[in-house]
Amino acid sequence: MKREFVLLFLIAITPSVLWSNSLASEADLMGTIAQSKEDLRALLPTEGEVSGWEISSLPRFFESGNLWEYINGEAELYIQYGFRLVVTSDYSSKEDAIPLTLEIYQMESPHHAFGIYAAERSPDDNFIEIGVQGYIAGNILNFWKGPYYVKLTSFQSSPTIKEALFKFSKVIDDKIAGSYSEPELFACFPQKNRVKMSERYIPRNFLGHQFMKNGYRVDYQREGSRYQVFLAENSSPAEAEEAFSKYQDFLKAEGDIISHQRKPDYQKIRVKNRKKELIFQHGSIVGGVLNIGDFPEGDDIIEEILKKLRNRSRSPI
């Protein structure tokens, strides 16, 4: 009888406990969003911080649930790159009422901020020293720093606008605390034949596969031919082995000819298809060379990467 009473008591309180937990989780989420809004608001230039310009609109915030209302065609891409929140505000020149729009995107991490920034830059852009890195092109200036991707746009292009873009970006840059740099894993990529500013970080569905994540990719060019080198960082060696195996299964299903080698601290496959590939797994890393001209060159590239990865793992934290 006592056990039945306890059971009935637990059944009775379970829905209320779940409801209470749900309310607590929702409250935590709302609190996080509120704090993020304040963090973003604090980065906006205030009245008088940029000489000759004034605020012409109140800040507007968009979350992942309504981001499509602001950047309809690009919302999915931004969410894939770890979008959290964006604030946008308009400013106008006191002299001639030229408008300027400012957007500050808060991403999941500095890696994700770099990722979306790199996805929108081009090697031919005019790069400038603002934040970690930025570029200016006529009437736009974009840069990233920490978990933030900052975009400034005017609807006119002139020396005055260019000067204003620099002033606004400097104010925001100074407000973002901390020192940041590109993701350190890029240091493991070879420098020879590297295409400048081609570094990319893709957090999800790397190479078009759900089992590949945290992908780092760099383009290379030699004698008119282009190839790519990539590294995908997993949470553990076991997860990396699973991803390596799934990628190997994918290649076999595509009808590619594969040869497998296993070494003391890594495994590697050679893929002979229309464009040669070499894929390896070392520790928590799955990497490879895509569209390489010949296997010996690809082998040398992988050996160079492995040497850097081994030194990286031995370095004190």
ChimeraX commands (.cxc) that place a marker at each C-alpha (Angstrom):
marker #1 position 0.00,0.00,0.00 radius 0.5
marker #1 position 2.83,2.38,0.87 radius 0.5
marker #1 position 4.60,1.72,-2.43 radius 0.5
marker #1 position 1.38,2.37,-4.36 radius 0.5
marker #1 position 0.96,5.69,-2.54 radius 0.5
marker #1 position 4.53,6.74,-3.44 radius 0.5
marker #1 position 3.95,5.76,-7.05 radius 0.5
marker #1 position 0.71,7.73,-7.23 radius 0.5
marker #1 position 2.45,10.71,-5.60 radius 0.5
marker #1 position 5.25,10.61,-8.18 radius 0.5
marker #1 position 2.77,10.36,-11.04 radius 0.5
marker #1 position 0.89,13.33,-9.65 radius 0.5
marker #1 position 3.92,15.60,-9.28 radius 0.5
marker #1 position 5.76,14.62,-12.50 radius 0.5
marker #1 position 3.74,16.90,-14.84 radius 0.5
marker #1 position 4.19,19.85,-12.51 radius 0.5
marker #1 position 7.93,19.17,-12.24 radius 0.5
marker #1 position 8.26,19.01,-16.02 radius 0.5
marker #1 position 6.24,22.20,-16.39 radius 0.5
marker #1 position 8.39,23.91,-13.77 radius 0.5
marker #1 position 11.59,22.81,-15.54 radius 0.5
marker #1 position 10.20,24.01,-18.85 radius 0.5
marker #1 position 9.42,27.42,-17.39 radius 0.5
marker #1 position 12.89,27.60,-15.85 radius 0.5
marker #1 position 14.53,26.74,-19.20 radius 0.5
marker #1 position 12.42,29.32,-21.00 radius 0.5
marker #1 position 13.31,31.92,-18.39 radius 0.5
marker #1 position 17.01,31.11,-18.78 radius 0.5
marker #1 position 16.74,31.47,-22.55 radius 0.5
marker #1 position 14.93,34.79,-22.26 radius 0.5
marker #1 position 17.56,35.99,-19.81 radius 0.5
marker #1 position 20.35,34.99,-22.20 radius 0.5
marker #1 position 18.69,36.82,-25.10 radius 0.5
marker #1 position 18.13,39.90,-22.95 radius 0.5
marker #1 position 21.80,39.93,-21.93 radius 0.5
marker #1 position 22.92,39.44,-25.54 radius 0.5
marker #1 position 20.79,42.40,-26.59 radius 0.5
marker #1 position 22.44,44.57,-23.97 radius 0.5
marker #1 position 25.88,43.37,-25.07 radius 0.5
marker #1 position 25.10,44.28,-28.68 radius 0.5
marker #1 position 23.49,47.59,-27.76 radius 0.5
marker #1 position 26.67,48.53,-25.87 radius 0.5
marker #1 position 28.72,48.14,-29.08 radius 0.5
marker #1 position 26.66,50.67,-31.04 radius 0.5
marker #1 position 28.17,54.14,-31.45 radius 0.5
marker #1 position 26.24,56.56,-29.31 radius 0.5
marker #1 position 25.20,60.10,-30.21 radius 0.5
marker #1 position 28.29,62.24,-30.71 radius 0.5
marker #1 position 30.83,59.35,-30.80 radius 0.5
marker #1 position 31.29,59.77,-34.55 radius 0.5
marker #1 position 31.72,63.44,-35.37 radius 0.5
marker #1 position 29.28,64.77,-37.95 radius 0.5
marker #1 position 26.86,61.86,-37.68 radius 0.5
marker #1 position 23.68,61.31,-35.70 radius 0.5
marker #1 position 21.45,58.34,-34.88 radius 0.5
marker #1 position 18.43,58.22,-37.20 radius 0.5
marker #1 position 16.68,55.06,-35.97 radius 0.5
marker #1 position 16.28,53.03,-32.80 radius 0.5
marker #1 position 18.18,49.72,-32.64 radius 0.5
marker #1 position 16.33,46.73,-34.12 radius 0.5
marker #1 position 17.03,43.16,-33.04 radius 0.5
marker #1 position 16.47,39.92,-34.94 radius 0.5
marker #1 position 16.84,36.36,-33.64 radius 0.5
marker #1 position 17.14,33.08,-35.54 radius 0.5
marker #1 position 13.35,32.70,-35.50 radius 0.5
marker #1 position 12.73,35.91,-37.45 radius 0.5
marker #1 position 16.06,36.57,-39.17 radius 0.5
marker #1 position 14.41,35.87,-42.54 radius 0.5
marker #1 position 12.41,39.08,-42.05 radius 0.5
marker #1 position 15.69,41.01,-42.22 radius 0.5
marker #1 position 17.92,39.00,-44.57 radius 0.5
marker #1 position 15.50,36.64,-46.22 radius 0.5
marker #1 position 17.82,35.10,-48.83 radius 0.5
marker #1 position 20.80,34.73,-46.48 radius 0.5
marker #1 position 19.16,33.76,-43.18 radius 0.5
marker #1 position 19.72,30.02,-43.63 radius 0.5
marker #1 position 23.43,30.52,-44.34 radius 0.5
marker #1 position 23.91,32.69,-41.25 radius 0.5
marker #1 position 22.08,30.19,-39.04 radius 0.5
marker #1 position 24.30,27.41,-40.41 radius 0.5
marker #1 position 27.29,29.46,-39.27 radius 0.5
marker #1 position 26.04,29.69,-35.69 radius 0.5
marker #1 position 24.01,32.91,-35.78 radius 0.5
marker #1 position 22.64,34.03,-32.40 radius 0.5
marker #1 position 21.42,37.63,-32.65 radius 0.5
marker #1 position 21.84,40.77,-34.75 radius 0.5
marker #1 position 21.33,44.44,-33.97 radius 0.5
marker #1 position 20.98,47.02,-36.71 radius 0.5
marker #1 position 20.75,50.77,-36.49 radius 0.5
marker #1 position 20.77,53.67,-38.95 radius 0.5
marker #1 position 22.84,56.85,-38.85 radius 0.5
marker #1 position 22.82,59.94,-41.04 radius 0.5
marker #1 position 25.26,62.67,-41.87 radius 0.5
marker #1 position 24.42,66.00,-40.25 radius 0.5
marker #1 position 25.80,67.84,-43.28 radius 0.5
marker #1 position 23.93,66.21,-46.17 radius 0.5
marker #1 position 21.70,63.52,-44.55 radius 0.5
marker #1 position 23.55,60.64,-46.25 radius 0.5
marker #1 position 22.34,57.42,-44.59 radius 0.5
marker #1 position 24.54,54.67,-43.16 radius 0.5
marker #1 position 23.35,51.30,-41.84 radius 0.5
marker #1 position 25.22,49.36,-39.18 radius 0.5
marker #1 position 24.75,45.63,-38.46 radius 0.5
marker #1 position 26.46,43.68,-35.67 radius 0.5
marker #1 position 25.95,39.92,-35.78 radius 0.5
marker #1 position 26.61,37.93,-32.63 radius 0.5
marker #1 position 27.70,34.42,-33.58 radius 0.5
marker #1 position 28.17,31.27,-31.50 radius 0.5
marker #1 position 31.94,31.77,-31.11 radius 0.5
marker #1 position 34.89,33.65,-32.65 radius 0.5
marker #1 position 35.37,30.66,-34.99 radius 0.5
marker #1 position 31.81,31.08,-36.25 radius 0.5
marker #1 position 32.25,34.85,-36.67 radius 0.5
marker #1 position 35.37,34.22,-38.74 radius 0.5
marker #1 position 33.48,31.57,-40.70 radius 0.5
marker #1 position 30.65,33.81,-41.88 radius 0.5
marker #1 position 33.06,36.69,-42.52 radius 0.5
marker #1 position 35.32,34.45,-44.63 radius 0.5
marker #1 position 32.31,33.09,-46.52 radius 0.5
marker #1 position 31.53,36.62,-47.72 radius 0.5
marker #1 position 35.02,37.93,-48.45 radius 0.5
marker #1 position 36.97,37.51,-51.69 radius 0.5
marker #1 position 40.75,37.21,-52.20 radius 0.5
marker #1 position 40.51,40.32,-54.39 radius 0.5
marker #1 position 39.00,42.52,-51.67 radius 0.5
marker #1 position 40.83,45.55,-50.27 radius 0.5
marker #1 position 41.80,44.27,-46.82 radius 0.5
marker #1 position 42.33,46.64,-43.91 radius 0.5
marker #1 position 43.59,46.43,-40.32 radius 0.5
marker #1 position 40.39,46.65,-38.34 radius 0.5
marker #1 position 39.23,44.09,-35.80 radius 0.5
marker #1 position 41.04,40.84,-36.55 radius 0.5
marker #1 position 40.58,41.53,-40.23 radius 0.5
marker #1 position 38.30,43.59,-42.42 radius 0.5
marker #1 position 37.84,44.84,-45.94 radius 0.5
marker #1 position 36.42,47.92,-47.60 radius 0.5
marker #1 position 34.83,48.14,-51.03 radius 0.5
marker #1 position 33.32,51.44,-52.10 radius 0.5
marker #1 position 30.35,52.00,-49.83 radius 0.5
marker #1 position 30.75,48.95,-47.53 radius 0.5
marker #1 position 33.13,47.99,-44.73 radius 0.5
marker #1 position 32.97,44.57,-43.04 radius 0.5
marker #1 position 35.14,43.11,-40.28 radius 0.5
marker #1 position 35.14,40.48,-37.55 radius 0.5
marker #1 position 36.40,40.40,-34.00 radius 0.5
marker #1 position 35.60,37.94,-31.22 radius 0.5
marker #1 position 32.13,36.45,-31.73 radius 0.5
marker #1 position 31.01,39.50,-33.74 radius 0.5
marker #1 position 30.70,40.11,-37.47 radius 0.5
marker #1 position 30.26,43.82,-38.19 radius 0.5
marker #1 position 28.87,45.22,-41.45 radius 0.5
marker #1 position 28.61,48.91,-42.37 radius 0.5
marker #1 position 26.82,50.00,-45.53 radius 0.5
marker #1 position 26.04,53.35,-47.11 radius 0.5
marker #1 position 23.95,53.93,-50.21 radius 0.5
marker #1 position 26.50,56.34,-51.61 radius 0.5
marker #1 position 30.19,56.07,-52.35 radius 0.5
marker #1 position 32.55,58.99,-51.82 radius 0.5
marker #1 position 35.73,59.93,-49.92 radius 0.5
marker #1 position 33.49,61.31,-47.16 radius 0.5
marker #1 position 31.66,58.00,-46.84 radius 0.5
marker #1 position 34.92,56.08,-46.81 radius 0.5
marker #1 position 36.20,58.24,-43.96 radius 0.5
marker #1 position 32.94,57.73,-42.05 radius 0.5
marker #1 position 33.09,53.94,-42.48 radius 0.5
marker #1 position 36.56,53.93,-40.93 radius 0.5
marker #1 position 35.43,56.12,-38.03 radius 0.5
marker #1 position 32.41,53.97,-37.22 radius 0.5
marker #1 position 34.38,50.73,-37.47 radius 0.5
marker #1 position 37.12,52.07,-35.18 radius 0.5
marker #1 position 34.56,53.00,-32.49 radius 0.5
marker #1 position 33.04,49.50,-32.58 radius 0.5
marker #1 position 36.42,47.78,-32.73 radius 0.5
marker #1 position 37.53,49.59,-29.56 radius 0.5
marker #1 position 34.37,48.49,-27.76 radius 0.5
marker #1 position 34.90,44.78,-28.43 radius 0.5
marker #1 position 37.19,43.67,-25.61 radius 0.5
marker #1 position 39.84,41.00,-25.96 radius 0.5
marker #1 position 42.53,39.89,-28.39 radius 0.5
marker #1 position 41.65,37.44,-31.17 radius 0.5
marker #1 position 43.20,35.84,-34.23 radius 0.5
marker #1 position 42.30,33.40,-36.99 radius 0.5
marker #1 position 41.59,29.81,-35.83 radius 0.5
marker #1 position 44.93,28.28,-34.90 radius 0.5
marker #1 position 44.40,25.10,-36.92 radius 0.5
marker #1 position 45.10,27.08,-40.10 radius 0.5
marker #1 position 48.75,27.15,-39.00 radius 0.5
marker #1 position 48.90,23.41,-39.79 radius 0.5
marker #1 position 48.22,24.00,-43.49 radius 0.5
marker #1 position 51.18,24.24,-45.92 radius 0.5
marker #1 position 52.20,27.70,-47.11 radius 0.5
marker #1 position 53.50,26.65,-50.53 radius 0.5
marker #1 position 51.07,27.40,-53.38 radius 0.5
marker #1 position 48.50,28.71,-50.88 radius 0.5
marker #1 position 45.87,31.08,-52.31 radius 0.5
marker #1 position 45.83,34.23,-50.21 radius 0.5
marker #1 position 42.66,34.83,-48.18 radius 0.5
marker #1 position 41.10,31.51,-49.20 radius 0.5
marker #1 position 40.86,30.16,-45.63 radius 0.5
marker #1 position 37.37,28.99,-44.73 radius 0.5
marker #1 position 35.75,27.55,-41.60 radius 0.5
marker #1 position 32.53,25.58,-42.15 radius 0.5
marker #1 position 30.91,24.36,-38.91 radius 0.5
marker #1 position 28.28,21.98,-40.32 radius 0.5
marker #1 position 27.73,19.65,-43.27 radius 0.5
marker #1 position 31.34,20.01,-44.31 radius 0.5
marker #1 position 31.96,18.69,-47.84 radius 0.5
marker #1 position 28.21,18.10,-47.99 radius 0.5
marker #1 position 28.18,15.41,-45.26 radius 0.5
marker #1 position 26.32,15.61,-41.96 radius 0.5
marker #1 position 28.99,13.49,-40.25 radius 0.5
marker #1 position 31.71,16.02,-41.15 radius 0.5
marker #1 position 31.84,19.14,-38.97 radius 0.5
marker #1 position 34.22,21.89,-37.87 radius 0.5
marker #1 position 35.83,21.91,-41.28 radius 0.5
marker #1 position 38.83,24.09,-42.19 radius 0.5
marker #1 position 39.60,24.50,-45.88 radius 0.5
marker #1 position 42.26,26.31,-47.89 radius 0.5
marker #1 position 42.63,26.67,-51.66 radius 0.5
marker #1 position 45.91,26.09,-53.49 radius 0.5
marker #1 position 47.10,26.77,-57.01 radius 0.5
marker #1 position 50.07,25.33,-58.91 radius 0.5
marker #1 position 50.83,25.81,-62.60 radius 0.5
marker #1 position 47.29,26.79,-63.40 radius 0.5
marker #1 position 45.66,23.87,-61.57 radius 0.5
marker #1 position 43.76,24.30,-58.30 radius 0.5
marker #1 position 43.40,21.90,-55.40 radius 0.5
marker #1 position 42.12,22.07,-51.85 radius 0.5
marker #1 position 43.42,20.95,-48.47 radius 0.5
marker #1 position 41.06,20.41,-45.55 radius 0.5
marker #1 position 41.04,19.46,-41.88 radius 0.5
marker #1 position 37.91,18.52,-39.93 radius 0.5
marker #1 position 38.20,18.67,-36.14 radius 0.5
marker #1 position 36.21,16.13,-34.13 radius 0.5
marker #1 position 35.60,15.93,-30.40 radius 0.5
marker #1 position 37.56,12.65,-30.01 radius 0.5
marker #1 position 39.67,10.12,-31.96 radius 0.5
marker #1 position 36.72,7.69,-31.87 radius 0.5
marker #1 position 34.45,10.26,-33.50 radius 0.5
marker #1 position 37.14,10.99,-36.10 radius 0.5
marker #1 position 37.50,7.29,-36.92 radius 0.5
marker #1 position 33.74,7.03,-37.38 radius 0.5
marker #1 position 33.69,10.03,-39.72 radius 0.5
marker #1 position 36.66,8.63,-41.67 radius 0.5
marker #1 position 34.88,5.30,-42.03 radius 0.5
marker #1 position 31.64,6.94,-43.18 radius 0.5
marker #1 position 33.51,9.01,-45.74 radius 0.5
marker #1 position 35.23,5.89,-47.00 radius 0.5
marker #1 position 31.85,4.14,-47.33 radius 0.5
marker #1 position 30.53,7.14,-49.26 radius 0.5
marker #1 position 33.43,6.96,-51.73 radius 0.5
marker #1 position 32.92,3.23,-52.24 radius 0.5
marker #1 position 29.22,3.79,-52.88 radius 0.5
marker #1 position 30.23,6.32,-55.54 radius 0.5
marker #1 position 32.25,3.61,-57.26 radius 0.5
marker #1 position 35.66,5.13,-56.55 radius 0.5
marker #1 position 38.76,2.95,-56.45 radius 0.5
marker #1 position 40.26,3.06,-52.95 radius 0.5
marker #1 position 43.47,1.79,-51.39 radius 0.5
marker #1 position 43.86,1.86,-47.61 radius 0.5
marker #1 position 47.03,2.21,-45.53 radius 0.5
marker #1 position 47.34,2.04,-41.76 radius 0.5
marker #1 position 50.35,3.58,-40.02 radius 0.5
marker #1 position 51.28,3.67,-36.29 radius 0.5
marker #1 position 49.45,6.94,-35.57 radius 0.5
marker #1 position 47.26,7.54,-38.63 radius 0.5
marker #1 position 45.40,5.87,-41.45 radius 0.5
marker #1 position 45.11,7.03,-45.03 radius 0.5
marker #1 position 43.20,6.21,-48.20 radius 0.5
marker #1 position 44.01,7.01,-51.77 radius 0.5
marker #1 position 41.03,7.68,-53.98 radius 0.5
marker #1 position 41.46,7.22,-57.70 radius 0.5
marker #1 position 38.59,8.77,-59.62 radius 0.5
marker #1 position 38.30,11.60,-62.12 radius 0.5
marker #1 position 40.19,13.79,-59.67 radius 0.5
marker #1 position 42.60,12.17,-57.24 radius 0.5
marker #1 position 42.05,12.51,-53.47 radius 0.5
marker #1 position 43.96,11.52,-50.35 radius 0.5
marker #1 position 42.12,11.30,-47.03 radius 0.5
marker #1 position 43.66,10.63,-43.62 radius 0.5
marker #1 position 42.69,10.33,-39.95 radius 0.5
marker #1 position 45.04,11.24,-37.13 radius 0.5
marker #1 position 43.77,11.55,-33.57 radius 0.5
marker #1 position 40.63,13.69,-33.63 radius 0.5
marker #1 position 41.42,15.08,-37.10 radius 0.5
marker #1 position 40.13,13.91,-40.47 radius 0.5
marker #1 position 41.92,15.66,-43.31 radius 0.5
marker #1 position 42.80,15.38,-46.93 radius 0.5
marker #1 position 43.84,16.78,-50.27 radius 0.5
marker #1 position 41.18,17.14,-52.97 radius 0.5
marker #1 position 41.68,17.37,-56.75 radius 0.5
marker #1 position 45.44,16.87,-56.48 radius 0.5
marker #1 position 47.41,16.28,-59.67 radius 0.5
marker #1 position 49.43,13.31,-58.46 radius 0.5
marker #1 position 49.61,11.13,-55.37 radius 0.5
marker #1 position 53.29,11.74,-54.43 radius 0.5
marker #1 position 52.64,15.47,-54.15 radius 0.5
marker #1 position 49.56,14.78,-52.06 radius 0.5
marker #1 position 51.54,12.42,-49.82 radius 0.5
marker #1 position 54.12,15.16,-49.19 radius 0.5
marker #1 position 51.36,17.61,-48.25 radius 0.5
marker #1 position 49.84,15.15,-45.78 radius 0.5
marker #1 position 53.21,14.37,-44.22 radius 0.5
marker #1 position 53.82,18.09,-43.68 radius 0.5
marker #1 position 50.41,18.48,-42.05 radius 0.5
marker #1 position 50.92,15.43,-39.83 radius 0.5
marker #1 position 54.25,16.79,-38.62 radius 0.5
marker #1 position 52.58,20.05,-37.59 radius 0.5
marker #1 position 49.66,18.22,-35.95 radius 0.5
marker #1 position 52.05,16.07,-33.91 radius 0.5
marker #1 position 53.99,19.14,-32.77 radius 0.5
marker #1 position 50.70,20.82,-31.91 radius 0.5
marker #1 position 49.58,17.89,-29.75 radius 0.5
marker #1 position 52.89,17.86,-27.91 radius 0.5
marker #1 position 52.85,21.59,-27.20 radius 0.5
marker #1 position 52.06,22.51,-23.58 radius 0.5
marker #1 position 48.63,24.02,-23.03 radius 0.5
marker link #1:1,2 radius 0.2
marker link #1:2,3 radius 0.2
marker link #1:3,4 radius 0.2
marker link #1:4,5 radius 0.2
marker link #1:5,6 radius 0.2
marker link #1:6,7 radius 0.2
marker link #1:7,8 radius 0.2
marker link #1:8,9 radius 0.2
marker link #1:9,10 radius 0.2
marker link #1:10,11 radius 0.2
marker link #1:11,12 radius 0.2
marker link #1:12,13 radius 0.2
marker link #1:13,14 radius 0.2
marker link #1:14,15 radius 0.2
marker link #1:15,16 radius 0.2
marker link #1:16,17 radius 0.2
marker link #1:17,18 radius 0.2
marker link #1:18,19 radius 0.2
marker link #1:19,20 radius 0.2
marker link #1:20,21 radius 0.2
marker link #1:21,22 radius 0.2
marker link #1:22,23 radius 0.2
marker link #1:23,24 radius 0.2
marker link #1:24,25 radius 0.2
marker link #1:25,26 radius 0.2
marker link #1:26,27 radius 0.2
marker link #1:27,28 radius 0.2
marker link #1:28,29 radius 0.2
marker link #1:29,30 radius 0.2
marker link #1:30,31 radius 0.2
marker link #1:31,32 radius 0.2
marker link #1:32,33 radius 0.2
marker link #1:33,34 radius 0.2
marker link #1:34,35 radius 0.2
marker link #1:35,36 radius 0.2
marker link #1:36,37 radius 0.2
marker link #1:37,38 radius 0.2
marker link #1:38,39 radius 0.2
marker link #1:39,40 radius 0.2
marker link #1:40,41 radius 0.2
marker link #1:41,42 radius 0.2
marker link #1:42,43 radius 0.2
marker link #1:43,44 radius 0.2
marker link #1:44,45 radius 0.2
marker link #1:45,46 radius 0.2
marker link #1:46,47 radius 0.2
marker link #1:47,48 radius 0.2
marker link #1:48,49 radius 0.2
marker link #1:49,50 radius 0.2
marker link #1:50,51 radius 0.2
marker link #1:51,52 radius 0.2
marker link #1:52,53 radius 0.2
marker link #1:53,54 radius 0.2
marker link #1:54,55 radius 0.2
marker link #1:55,56 radius 0.2
marker link #1:56,57 radius 0.2
marker link #1:57,58 radius 0.2
marker link #1:58,59 radius 0.2
marker link #1:59,60 radius 0.2
marker link #1:60,61 radius 0.2
marker link #1:61,62 radius 0.2
marker link #1:62,63 radius 0.2
marker link #1:63,64 radius 0.2
marker link #1:64,65 radius 0.2
marker link #1:65,66 radius 0.2
marker link #1:66,67 radius 0.2
marker link #1:67,68 radius 0.2
marker link #1:68,69 radius 0.2
marker link #1:69,70 radius 0.2
marker link #1:70,71 radius 0.2
marker link #1:71,72 radius 0.2
marker link #1:72,73 radius 0.2
marker link #1:73,74 radius 0.2
marker link #1:74,75 radius 0.2
marker link #1:75,76 radius 0.2
marker link #1:76,77 radius 0.2
marker link #1:77,78 radius 0.2
marker link #1:78,79 radius 0.2
marker link #1:79,80 radius 0.2
marker link #1:80,81 radius 0.2
marker link #1:81,82 radius 0.2
marker link #1:82,83 radius 0.2
marker link #1:83,84 radius 0.2
marker link #1:84,85 radius 0.2
marker link #1:85,86 radius 0.2
marker link #1:86,87 radius 0.2
marker link #1:87,88 radius 0.2
marker link #1:88,89 radius 0.2
marker link #1:89,90 radius 0.2
marker link #1:90,91 radius 0.2
marker link #1:91,92 radius 0.2
marker link #1:92,93 radius 0.2
marker link #1:93,94 radius 0.2
marker link #1:94,95 radius 0.2
marker link #1:95,96 radius 0.2
marker link #1:96,97 radius 0.2
marker link #1:97,98 radius 0.2
marker link #1:98,99 radius 0.2
marker link #1:99,100 radius 0.2
marker link #1:100,101 radius 0.2
marker link #1:101,102 radius 0.2
marker link #1:102,103 radius 0.2
marker link #1:103,104 radius 0.2
marker link #1:104,105 radius 0.2
marker link #1:105,106 radius 0.2
marker link #1:106,107 radius 0.2
marker link #1:107,108 radius 0.2
marker link #1:108,109 radius 0.2
marker link #1:109,110 radius 0.2
marker link #1:110,111 radius 0.2
marker link #1:111,112 radius 0.2
marker link #1:112,113 radius 0.2
marker link #1:113,114 radius 0.2
marker link #1:114,115 radius 0.2
marker link #1:115,116 radius 0.2
marker link #1:116,117 radius 0.2
marker link #1:117,118 radius 0.2
marker link #1:118,119 radius 0.2
marker link #1:119,120 radius 0.2
marker link #1:120,121 radius 0.2
marker link #1:121,122 radius 0.2
marker link #1:122,123 radius 0.2
marker link #1:123,124 radius 0.2
marker link #1:124,125 radius 0.2
marker link #1:125,126 radius 0.2
marker link #1:126,127 radius 0.2
marker link #1:127,128 radius 0.2
marker link #1:128,129 radius 0.2
marker link #1:129,130 radius 0.2
marker link #1:130,131 radius 0.2
marker link #1:131,132 radius 0.2
marker link #1:132,133 radius 0.2
marker link #1:133,134 radius 0.2
marker link #1:134,135 radius 0.2
marker link #1:135,136 radius 0.2
marker link #1:136,137 radius 0.2
marker link #1:137,138 radius 0.2
marker link #1:138,139 radius 0.2
marker link #1:139,140 radius 0.2
marker link #1:140,141 radius 0.2
marker link #1:141,142 radius 0.2
marker link #1:142,143 radius 0.2
marker link #1:143,144 radius 0.2
marker link #1:144,145 radius 0.2
marker link #1:145,146 radius 0.2
marker link #1:146,147 radius 0.2
marker link #1:147,148 radius 0.2
marker link #1:148,149 radius 0.2
marker link #1:149,150 radius 0.2
marker link #1:150,151 radius 0.2
marker link #1:151,152 radius 0.2
marker link #1:152,153 radius 0.2
marker link #1:153,154 radius 0.2
marker link #1:154,155 radius 0.2
marker link #1:155,156 radius 0.2
marker link #1:156,157 radius 0.2
marker link #1:157,158 radius 0.2
marker link #1:158,159 radius 0.2
marker link #1:159,160 radius 0.2
marker link #1:160,161 radius 0.2
marker link #1:161,162 radius 0.2
marker link #1:162,163 radius 0.2
marker link #1:163,164 radius 0.2
marker link #1:164,165 radius 0.2
marker link #1:165,166 radius 0.2
marker link #1:166,167 radius 0.2
marker link #1:167,168 radius 0.2
marker link #1:168,169 radius 0.2
marker link #1:169,170 radius 0.2
marker link #1:170,171 radius 0.2
marker link #1:171,172 radius 0.2
marker link #1:172,173 radius 0.2
marker link #1:173,174 radius 0.2
marker link #1:174,175 radius 0.2
marker link #1:175,176 radius 0.2
marker link #1:176,177 radius 0.2
marker link #1:177,178 radius 0.2
marker link #1:178,179 radius 0.2
marker link #1:179,180 radius 0.2
marker link #1:180,181 radius 0.2
marker link #1:181,182 radius 0.2
marker link #1:182,183 radius 0.2
marker link #1:183,184 radius 0.2
marker link #1:184,185 radius 0.2
marker link #1:185,186 radius 0.2
marker link #1:186,187 radius 0.2
marker link #1:187,188 radius 0.2
marker link #1:188,189 radius 0.2
marker link #1:189,190 radius 0.2
marker link #1:190,191 radius 0.2
marker link #1:191,192 radius 0.2
marker link #1:192,193 radius 0.2
marker link #1:193,194 radius 0.2
marker link #1:194,195 radius 0.2
marker link #1:195,196 radius 0.2
marker link #1:196,197 radius 0.2
marker link #1:197,198 radius 0.2
marker link #1:198,199 radius 0.2
marker link #1:199,200 radius 0.2
marker link #1:200,201 radius 0.2
marker link #1:201,202 radius 0.2
marker link #1:202,203 radius 0.2
marker link #1:203,204 radius 0.2
marker link #1:204,205 radius 0.2
marker link #1:205,206 radius 0.2
marker link #1:206,207 radius 0.2
marker link #1:207,208 radius 0.2
marker link #1:208,209 radius 0.2
marker link #1:209,210 radius 0.2
marker link #1:210,211 radius 0.2
marker link #1:211,212 radius 0.2
marker link #1:212,213 radius 0.2
marker link #1:213,214 radius 0.2
marker link #1:214,215 radius 0.2
marker link #1:215,216 radius 0.2
marker link #1:216,217 radius 0.2
marker link #1:217,218 radius 0.2
marker link #1:218,219 radius 0.2
marker link #1:219,220 radius 0.2
marker link #1:220,221 radius 0.2
marker link #1:221,222 radius 0.2
marker link #1:222,223 radius 0.2
marker link #1:223,224 radius 0.2
marker link #1:224,225 radius 0.2
marker link #1:225,226 radius 0.2
marker link #1:226,227 radius 0.2
marker link #1:227,228 radius 0.2
marker link #1:228,229 radius 0.2
marker link #1:229,230 radius 0.2
marker link #1:230,231 radius 0.2
marker link #1:231,232 radius 0.2
marker link #1:232,233 radius 0.2
marker link #1:233,234 radius 0.2
marker link #1:234,235 radius 0.2
marker link #1:235,236 radius 0.2
marker link #1:236,237 radius 0.2
marker link #1:237,238 radius 0.2
marker link #1:238,239 radius 0.2
marker link #1:239,240 radius 0.2
marker link #1:240,241 radius 0.2
marker link #1:241,242 radius 0.2
marker link #1:242,243 radius 0.2
marker link #1:243,244 radius 0.2
marker link #1:244,245 radius 0.2
marker link #1:245,246 radius 0.2
marker link #1:246,247 radius 0.2
marker link #1:247,248 radius 0.2
marker link #1:248,249 radius 0.2
marker link #1:249,250 radius 0.2
marker link #1:250,251 radius 0.2
marker link #1:251,252 radius 0.2
marker link #1:252,253 radius 0.2
marker link #1:253,254 radius 0.2
marker link #1:254,255 radius 0.2
marker link #1:255,256 radius 0.2
marker link #1:256,257 radius 0.2
marker link #1:257,258 radius 0.2
marker link #1:258,259 radius 0.2
marker link #1:259,260 radius 0.2
marker link #1:260,261 radius 0.2
marker link #1:261,262 radius 0.2
marker link #1:262,263 radius 0.2
marker link #1:263,264 radius 0.2
marker link #1:264,265 radius 0.2
marker link #1:265,266 radius 0.2
marker link #1:266,267 radius 0.2
marker link #1:267,268 radius 0.2
marker link #1:268,269 radius 0.2
marker link #1:269,270 radius 0.2
marker link #1:270,271 radius 0.2
marker link #1:271,272 radius 0.2
marker link #1:272,273 radius 0.2
marker link #1:273,274 radius 0.2
marker link #1:274,275 radius 0.2
marker link #1:275,276 radius 0.2
marker link #1:276,277 radius 0.2
marker link #1:277,278 radius 0.2
marker link #1:278,279 radius 0.2
marker link #1:279,280 radius 0.2
marker link #1:280,281 radius 0.2
marker link #1:281,282 radius 0.2
marker link #1:282,283 radius 0.2
marker link #1:283,284 radius 0.2
marker link #1:284,285 radius 0.2
marker link #1:285,286 radius 0.2
marker link #1:286,287 radius 0.2
marker link #1:287,288 radius 0.2
marker link #1:288,289 radius 0.2
marker link #1:289,290 radius 0.2
marker link #1:290,291 radius 0.2
marker link #1:291,292 radius 0.2
marker link #1:292,293 radius 0.2
marker link #1:293,294 radius 0.2
marker link #1:294,295 radius 0.2
marker link #1:295,296 radius 0.2
marker link #1:296,297 radius 0.2
marker link #1:297,298 radius 0.2
marker link #1:298,299 radius 0.2
marker link #1:299,300 radius 0.2
marker link #1:300,301 radius 0.2
marker link #1:301,302 radius 0.2
marker link #1:302,303 radius 0.2
marker link #1:303,304 radius 0.2
marker link #1:304,305 radius 0.2
marker link #1:305,306 radius 0.2
marker link #1:306,307 radius 0.2
marker link #1:307,308 radius 0.2
marker link #1:308,309 radius 0.2
marker link #1:309,310 radius 0.2
marker link #1:310,311 radius 0.2
marker link #1:311,312 radius 0.2
marker link #1:312,313 radius 0.2
marker link #1:313,314 radius 0.2
marker link #1:314,315 radius 0.2
marker link #1:315,316 radius 0.2
marker link #1:316,317 radius 0.2
view
